[in-house]
C-alpha cells in the first residue's frame, strides 16, 4: 500500500483519508458512497459511543449499586440507586473493539479497490460500473455470490432479532453484537477479572486482576484438585473416544462377516439404544447399577457376591462404570458409520491378501483398520472434543460423585471423584447469581 500511495494519482492518495474518493472520481458512485458513509458512521460512532465504551471497559465501572433513603410525604422510603454494571461495560467495550476491527477491514477494502482502479486505468481497461461489478458475482467472483444467501439468512434471523431485543445501545454497535466470537472473547476476558459469587453483577462491580485468578488455581490446595480434575477429564475423553471407536469397528466387522445370518436383526438390536433418549437410558442405568439395584440384587441372590458392589459409590468402580455405560451408548453410532465404510470397501485388496495367505488379523491391521481410520479421523477428533464437553453421561450416572473431602470445595461447588470440567462449570454457573 505504501507503493500505491507513492505512485497513485491524487484521487488514490485522497482515498487514504477520504474513503471511496477513487471510486467517486471514476464514477463508481454506489461503491464510493458506501465507503464514504461507512467512514462517516464510524467517526460519529467513535466519538459518541466507542470512546466511552472503551473507557468503561478499562475501568469496569466506578459507581456501585446501592440504597438511599428518600422522603415522600413525610414517609422515609428506602429506594435502590442504580450503579454501573461491569458486565455490560465489558460487553460493550469488546463490541466496540470488534466494530473497530470491522472498520479496519472496510478501510483495507477501500484501499484495495483504489489500487484496482489505478491498475485498470494504467492498463487502459474499462472501469466497470456498479451493475457490471455486481454481475461478476455470478462469474469470476461466483464464490462470493454463493455467500449472499447465508449472509441474508444471518441478517434476518440473527442480526435483526438481536437489534430488536437490544435497543439500549447504538445501531452501529448492534451490528457487531451478533458475532459469535464476542461471547468467546467475553468469557476469556472475564477470566482476568475478579468476577465470582462475591462480585455478582449488577449488585457489585468487578475489576481487572490479571493472572491472579490463574495463580489461585495453580497454587495450594486448589491446584491439587484442579490437576486431578484435569487429569480425569483427559483420561475420560481419551478412554471414551477410543473404546467406542475401536469396539464400534469390531462390532461392524462382526456383523458384516460373510455367512452371518439375520444381519438386519443384529443391526436393529444395537441401534435400539440410539432410538431411546440418552438421559432416559442413563437414569435407568443409574438405577440398574445402584447399591439396591437389580444387578446387585441378582448377584447377591445367586451368592456371587456377599454384598452390593459399589458400581457408583467407589471412585475406581464409578469411573469404570461410566466408561462401560458410555460404550453401551456410543458403540452403535460408530458401528453404523463403520458399516457404511466397510460395505463400500474395494474387495480386490482383501481378496488379494487372502490369496497371499494373510490372516484375518493381518487383513484387519494392515488394510481394513487403516482405511477406516483415515476416513473417520475427522469424526474421531469431533468425538474427542465432544467427550471433553460431555455432560450427560457422568452427571446423570454419578452427578460427579462420590465426593471427597480431600478435594478443594467452596460454597458454590463440591468436586467429586468423577467430576469433569464441564460439570464443575455447570455447578459454578448454577450457584453464581
C-alpha angles and dihedrals in degrees: 000000000000090000090049090054092049097046100031127105122253093270092052091049091047089053088070087066105024110038116226096019093124090050093049093049090050091049096253088133099163095052092040093052091048091054092045094048090049090056093046092048092049094049091049092047091045093057098038104034116004100055093051090044092053091047089052091050091053095049098030088210138314104211119069124209111257148149132270134187114239125185116221118180091339093311119115113224130186111227133182116251113210118234139178119301109220092196094057092043090054093046094048091046092053090046089053091053091050090048089053090050090052090051091051088055092049089048090052089050088052091054091044090053091049090051090049092051091049090052091050093051093046091052092046094242125144118266107234120230123227094273093050091045090050092051090061087071086076094047127019094014097036090135089063091048090056089058091059096082095049090047091051089050091051090049096052101034102034114019101038096047090048092050089049093052097042104054095148095086136055122280090241093061092040088068092064101040091080094066110115090218092067096074090048094051090044092055092047091051091046088062089065093056133073092246109148141122089297092056106042117170131267094012093058137023122238127206140208111270101170115213095343092106091052089050090057091052095047097045137063126352093337090058092058091053094043096053093045090050091047092048093051091046091055093043089050093048094048095043094045092048097043097046096048091044098048099040091042089059092045091050091049091051092049093050092047094049113130113257096022111139127218095021092164091053092053091047091050093050093054094042092056089082088061092052093055114079108258097231090053091052092047094049090049090049090050090056091043092054096040120121088251094035130120095264095055089042092056093045092052094043091057090042093242089132131023093218141007116299111236096236093156104015102057114072096227095041090047093054093050090045091053092051093048093048089049089053090053090053100038105038095075091058092054090042092058094049093044091048090057091050094046093049089057096047116125103248094206094082094049093045091049090050091050090051089051089055100255116162124233090257093050091050090050093046099045105028117015103039098044091052093048091046092051093052096041099044094102089048090048092054090048091051092050092052090044092052091052086058095036106133105163104061099053098032096051094042104043106354086231092300162159090088122226125206090208091066120088111260136178139187090271102048144012117211116219133196094261097037114129128195097266092053092050090051090050092051092049095048091048092058101039111091 
